[in-house]
Amino acid sequence: MEEKDFALRLAKLRTKKNVSAREMSLAIGQNPGYINHIETGRGTPSLSGILYICDYLGITPSEFFDTEIEHPEKLKGIIEDLKKLNDTQLETIAALVRELANK
């Protein structure tokens, strides 16, 4: 993932969380302009910065970098709920998902 792609992904996920760049910066213990600098390409987070960002967004780094996942935080919640279902329930859900995905 290129820096500009990282910045776009961060902005998109932050916006979906309905939080300002300033609020997010302060919430992860950074200066008020931290997230804005990353999103505008004027800065790059360290590895620990990426981990703080992902933790704040409620996702894993893998989910952050998988740009095919439009709503990683929602998908993560669904997967956690699916783990509680029995085999018959999972088969029903799988059939429903296949039907929805083909529409």
C-alpha positions as CSV (number, residue, x, y, z in Angstrom):
1,M,0.0,0.0,0.0
2,E,1.4,3.4,-1.0
3,E,1.4,6.3,1.4
4,K,-1.4,8.1,-0.5
5,D,-3.5,4.9,-0.3
6,F,-2.8,4.6,3.4
7,A,-4.0,8.2,3.8
8,L,-7.1,7.7,1.8
9,R,-8.0,4.5,3.7
10,L,-7.4,6.2,7.0
11,A,-9.6,9.2,6.0
12,K,-12.4,6.9,4.8
13,L,-12.4,4.7,7.9
14,R,-12.2,7.7,10.2
15,T,-15.1,9.4,8.4
16,K,-17.2,6.3,8.7
17,K,-16.6,6.4,12.4
18,N,-17.9,10.0,12.3
19,V,-15.0,11.5,14.1
20,S,-12.8,14.5,13.2
21,A,-9.1,14.1,12.5
22,R,-8.4,16.3,15.6
23,E,-10.6,14.2,17.9
24,M,-8.9,11.0,16.7
25,S,-5.5,12.5,17.1
26,L,-6.2,13.5,20.7
27,A,-7.9,10.2,21.4
28,I,-4.8,8.2,20.5
29,G,-2.5,10.5,22.5
30,Q,-1.0,12.6,19.7
31,N,-0.9,16.3,18.9
32,P,-4.2,17.7,17.4
33,G,-2.8,17.8,13.8
34,Y,-1.4,14.2,13.8
35,I,-4.1,12.5,11.8
36,N,-4.5,15.5,9.5
37,H,-0.8,15.4,8.6
38,I,-1.1,11.7,7.7
39,E,-4.2,12.2,5.6
40,T,-2.7,15.1,3.7
41,G,0.5,13.2,3.0
42,R,2.7,15.4,5.2
43,G,3.5,12.7,7.7
44,T,3.7,8.9,8.0
45,P,2.8,7.0,11.1
46,S,5.3,4.7,12.8
47,L,4.5,1.1,13.4
48,S,3.2,1.9,16.9
49,G,1.2,4.8,15.3
50,I,-0.4,2.3,12.9
51,L,-1.3,0.0,15.8
52,Y,-2.8,2.9,17.8
53,I,-4.8,4.0,14.7
54,C,-6.1,0.5,14.2
55,D,-7.0,0.0,17.9
56,Y,-8.9,3.3,17.8
57,L,-10.8,2.2,14.7
58,G,-11.5,-1.2,16.4
59,I,-9.9,-3.2,13.6
60,T,-6.7,-5.2,13.1
61,P,-3.8,-4.0,10.9
62,S,-4.7,-6.8,8.5
63,E,-8.3,-5.4,8.2
64,F,-6.9,-1.9,7.8
65,F,-4.7,-2.9,4.9
66,D,-7.3,-5.1,3.2
67,T,-9.0,-2.4,1.1
68,E,-11.5,-4.9,-0.3
69,I,-13.2,-4.8,3.0
70,E,-15.5,-1.7,2.9
71,H,-16.6,-1.9,6.5
72,P,-14.0,-3.8,8.5
73,E,-15.5,-2.9,11.9
74,K,-18.9,-4.2,11.0
75,L,-17.5,-7.4,9.4
76,K,-15.5,-8.1,12.5
77,G,-18.7,-7.9,14.6
78,I,-20.6,-10.1,12.3
79,I,-17.8,-12.7,12.4
80,E,-17.8,-12.7,16.2
81,D,-21.6,-13.3,16.2
82,L,-21.2,-16.1,13.6
83,K,-18.9,-17.9,15.9
84,K,-21.8,-18.4,18.3
85,L,-24.0,-20.2,15.8
86,N,-24.4,-23.9,15.3
87,D,-23.9,-25.7,12.0
88,T,-27.5,-25.5,10.9
89,Q,-27.6,-21.8,11.6
90,L,-24.4,-21.2,9.8
91,E,-25.7,-23.1,6.7
92,T,-28.8,-20.9,6.7
93,I,-26.6,-17.7,6.9
94,A,-24.3,-18.9,4.2
95,A,-27.2,-19.5,1.8
96,L,-28.6,-16.1,2.5
97,V,-25.2,-14.4,2.0
98,R,-24.7,-16.3,-1.3
99,E,-28.1,-15.1,-2.5
100,L,-27.5,-11.5,-1.5
101,A,-24.0,-11.5,-3.1
102,N,-25.4,-12.7,-6.4
103,K,-27.9,-9.9,-6.7
